């Protein structure tokens, strides 16, 4: 195949939108970070997933798939391919060099664009080109995740009016913090987060004053507190990523503490709450999508993963402050319901901190080690990531592993304060008031 730009044979040339150019720039940054020059379809699909607000990612989010699993599997594949000699350049698309695999996908993208009567190419068209090229690397993995061309085209909702577009190639650049041209943001705390804080404080006041039924109030207090904790946890990831060079987290709203920005209806809300109610196991539920291509240093990637658990630990220690500074026995007895709920919420934070540090695929402990692990290990680890949360729950519920971790958490709480450990133990009875 000649190294052409895949120019449209129609009279009006196809335009590459800003969305499409940004995706290809991200894909090239990923390739360059792995020592590769040309883009294959893995790079392009990963560029779509790592460009947090891309139209292709927004469309894929309408499918019942775990995008984080798709992304981590793609990272494993591109890292494995980076160990091999890259094929020669076989095509060129708006200044971006392509391998034969990438060239086939972009040729299909152009063909699909013209058949739909459009005069522009964005990241949605690129995914459609991958799906129409089932033998491409990206097409094959999308098929494995049950993404089909017809349904994707339907959910993409293409509009034939040309959006603001550019036909000039956008070169990848690394966003850095400082006066030399960074993407800045104005910190704005989400009204939803502030409302939850107000409700949390009101529930705490009612427990402190012994107003209402202790059981339901404890349940609501701990549950709202858990949602606030997840927001702080994910904010820690996002802020560290931003300071490390990933400005996409600001565009995605991850720096607002809005819990809705961090949630997936099933994986972030339903399953964690069910696991918490079934066994008191605080499985992590939030998620932020980090553009790893914008973060060059491995130690920074590890720090991004560690920042979430650190935020969880700090929140837990803040909750334990009254116990650490020796609240009197009289006060503990007079306001027992409040201190029991407070200690139980702190217990869940310490539990989540220790749990998240386990080197298990899908947990932050694995994320800390991930940049330093060889591809041979990563390949098998990513195979477990899709079912990781279920396997982990099984281990906790039906093996001695859960008791071992639980004992370690109780030991930490007791080392901080025996009163806190006792209050947390009594708080369990109030939390599960229906039993």
N, C-alpha and C positions, 0 to 999 in steps of 0.2 A: 504494500500500500504506500502510495506517495505521501510525502510529508506536507499535506495540504491543510487548509483551514476549515475543511468541510463546508465550503461556501455553498449557499443555497442556490439551486439552479433557477429558482423563481426570480421574477424581476425585482422584487423588493428583498434586500438582504436581511438575514436574521440578525436580531440584536441580542447581545448577551446582557441580561439585566444585572443590576447591582447585586441582587441576591445570588445569581449564578456566578458572577465574578468573585464575590466574597467566598463562596464555597470552594471554587477552584484555587483561590489563593491559600485558603486553609489547607486544602489537600496538598498543595505544593510545599507548604511549610512542614507538613507531616512527613512528606517524602524526603525533604532536605534534612530534617532532623534525624532520619534513619540512614543518611548517606546515599540516597537515591535521587536520580535526576528526573526521571520520567514518571508520569502518573499512570497507574493502572486503575481498574474500576474499584478495587478495594480502597485506594487512596481517596477517590472521588466520593464514594459512599460515606467513608469516615469523615471527610470534610463536611458533608451535609449534616452528619450527626453532631459534629463538634462545633459547627456554626449555630450556636444556641437558638437563634430565632429564624433559621432558614425555613422557607416555605415547604421544602421537602420533609424536614423534620416535623413540622406542624401537621402535615398530611399523614405521615407514618404514625403519629401519636393518636390518630383516630382508629388505628387497628389494635386488636387485643394482643399486643406483644409487649414484652419487657424491653424497652429501648436500651436500657443499660446493659442487658445481656448481649444484645446485638452489637453494641459498641465495644464491649470488652472482648468479644470474640473476634471482631474485626482487628482490634489492636494486636491480638495474639497472632493473627494471620500476617499482618503487615510486618510485624517484628520477625516472624519466621522467614518470610520472603526476603527480608533485609539481609539475612545471613547468606543468601544465595546471590549469584551474579545476576544483575538485572538485565532483562532482554533489551535489545537496542531500541532506539526511538523509531516508531512506525507512523507517527502522525503528529499534527500540531493543531491545537484548537485555541484560537485567539491568543496565541503566544505561549500556551502551555504545552510542553512536549508530552507525548503519549506513547505508551507501549502498545503492542498489537491488541492486547485486551482492552486497554482504555480507548483505543481508536475505534474498535468495533462498537463499543457502547456509545461513543459520541456520534458515530455515523448513524446508529439507530435512533439516537436522540433527535438529530436533524430530520431524519425521515418521519418520525412520529410528529414532530412539530409542524411539518408541512402538511401531513395528512389531516391534522386537526385544524388546519387553516390559520395557524398562529404565525406571527412574525417575530417572536422573541423566545429566548431560551432561559429558563430559570431552573432551580434545583429540582422542582417537581418533574420537569421534562427529562432531566438527567436520570431520575429514578425510573421513569417510564421507559427510557431507553435501555436501562439495565434489565428491566422485567421483560422487554421484548427481545433481549439477547440472553436467553436462558443459559447458554453455555459460557457466559462471562463469569468471572469470579464473583462479582457483586450480585449478578442475577441469580446465581445458584444459591447464595446464602439468603437472599430475600425470599426465594422459593421455600427454603427450609423453614423460614419464619411465617409461612403461609400468607405472604403478600403476593397478590395476583394482579396482573396488569389491568384487567377490566375493572376490578373493584377499586384499584388505586386511581385510575382515571376518573371514575365516578366521584370518589371522595376528594379528588384534587380540585374540582369545580373550576376548571379553566375558564378564564374570561378572555375573549378575543381582543379586547382593547389593550393596546400596548402600554405597559407600565413605564415608569421612569427607568430608562435603560442606558447602558453604556456598551460600546463595542470595543472599548479599550481594555487590554488586560490589566488586572490589578495585581501588582507584585506583593508577595507576602511580606509583612513586616511584624516585628514583635512589639507589642504595646508594653511600655515600661512606665513606672511611676516616676514623675519628675516634670520639670518645666520644659523638657525637650519634645513636647508633642504628645502628651498622654490623653486618653479619653477620661475625663473627670466625671464625677457624679456628685450630686447633692444628696447627702444622707437624708432619707425620709422614712420615718417609721410608719408602718402600715396601720391604718385605723383599726383593722381587724385585730392586729396584735395588741394595740392599746385597749380595745374593748375586752379582749380576753384577760389582760392584766387587771382591768377594773373588776371583772367578774371574779377572778381569782382572789383579789383583795377582799371583795365583799363576802365571798364564801369563807375566807379565813377569819374575817371579823365575826361572822355568825358562829363559827366553831369556837372562837376565843370567848365569846359572850354566852356560849351554851344556848344559842337560839335555834330552834328547830330540831329535827331528828338527826342524831349524830351520824348514823350509817349512811343515808343518802347524801348528806352534806360532805362527809369524808370522801365518798366515791366521786362526787362532782369536783371537789377541790383537787384531788389527786389527778383526775383525768384532765382537767383544764391545765393543771401544772405540767402534766406530761406533754401536752401540745405545745406549751410555751418552751419547754426544755428542748423539744425537737426543733423548734424554730431557731433557738440559740445555737444548737448543735450545727445545723445546716448553715446558719449565718457565719459560724466560725470557718467552715469549709470555704464559703464563697468569698469572705473578706480576705483570707489568706491567698486564695487563687487570684483575686484582683491585685493584691500587692505583689504577686509573683509574675504578673504580666497578662492575665486573662481578663480583658475588659468585657467579655461577653456576659459575665455574671451580673454586671450592672444593667445591661440591656434587658436581661431576662427577669429583672426585679428581685434577684436573690439577696440584694443588700438592703431590703426593706423590712425584713423580719416577718413578712406576710406568710403565714403557714400554708395558705393555698398555693403559693408558688413552689412549695417543696413537696407537694403531695401527689400521689397516684391513688385513685379511689380504692383500689384493691390492696396493692402492696404497701401503701403508706398509711391507710386508715383501717380498712376492714381486718386484715390479718393481724397487725400488731395489737389492735384492741381485743380481738378474739383470743390471742395468745395470752394477753395480760389478764383477761377475765378467766380463762381456763386454768392457768397455772401460775399467775403472778410473774410471768417471764417477760421482762421489758425488751422485746425484740425491737431493733431500730426500724423506723418506718419512713423517714424522710429521704429526699434525694435531691441533689443539685447536679446539673450537667456541666462538667468542667471541660473547657477547651484545652486539652493537654498539649496540643501543638504550640500553644502560646507560652507554655512554661518550659524553658529550655533545660534547667538543671534538675537532675534526679532528686537531689536533696529537697528541692522546692516541692516536687510532686509528693514526696513523703511527708513534708510539713503540711501540705494541704490536707492529706488524709488524717494526720494527727490532730489538726486544729479542732475538728468536730468533737472527738472524745475529750479533748482538753476543756472545751466550753462546757461539756456535760459535767465534768469533774468540778469545775469552778462553781457551777450552779448548785451542785450537790453540797459542796462545802459551804456555800452561802446559806443554804437551808439549815445546815448543821451549826451555824454560828451561835445560836442561843445555847445549845448544848456544850459547845466548845468553850464558851465563856462562863459556864457553870450556873445555869438557871437554877433557882432554888427548888427544893422538893415541894415546898408549899405552892409555888407557882405552877409546877408540873401537875400537881394534884388538882388545883383549882381550875386550871384550863387544860385538863387532860386531853379532851377531844382534839383541840387545836394542835398540841404538841405531838400527839400520836399521828395525826394526818401529816404534819410537817416532817416528822421523822420517817414515815413510810415513803413519802415522795423523795426524800433524800436517799433512802435505801435504794429506790428504783434508779436514781441517778448513778450511784456508785456501782450498782449492778450493771447498768447499761455501759458505763465506762469500762469496766473489766471485760464485759462481753464483747464490746467493740474492738478491744485490743487483741482478741483472739485472731491468729493468722488464718482465718477462714475466708474463702472466696465470697465476696459480697460484703464483708465487714471491713471496717477501717484498718484493723490490724493487718489484713492482707494488703490493703492499699498502701500502707507504709512500706511494706517489703517489696511490693510489685515492681517498682522501677529498678530494683537491683537483682531480680530473679531472672534466670536464663529462660529463653523461649520454650525449651523442652519441658520445664516445670509449668510455665504459664499455660501452655496448651491444655494440659490435663486439668489445671485449676479452673480454667474458664468453662470446661465441660460440666463442672459441678455448680457453676454460679446460678444457673436457672432454677435448680431445685435446692439451692443452699439453705434457704430459710426454713424449708420443710424438714430437711435432714437435721438441721440444728435443733428445731423444736422436738423432733423425735428423740435426739440424743439427750436433751434436757428432761423430757417427760418420762422416758422409759429406760434410761441407763444411769449408772452411778455418776456419769459425767456431770449431770445437772446438780446433783447434791454436792459434788466437789466444788463447783463454781459458787454455788450458794453459800457453802461453808466459808469460802474465801471472802465473800462479800460481808458476811456476818462478822468475820474476824476483823475486817477493816473498820466496820462501824463500831465494834466494841473497842478497838484501839483508839478511836476518836473520842467516844463517850459511851459508857455503859448505860447511862440514862437514855441516850439516843437509840441504842440497840433495843432496850426494853420497850420504849415507846413505839418503835417501828413494829415490833412483834405484836403488840396490842393493837396497832393500827390495822394490821391485816384483818382482824376480826371485824373491825368497823367497815373496812373497804368492801369485804365480801359479806355485806349485811344480810343478803338474801339467803345465805346458807344456814 
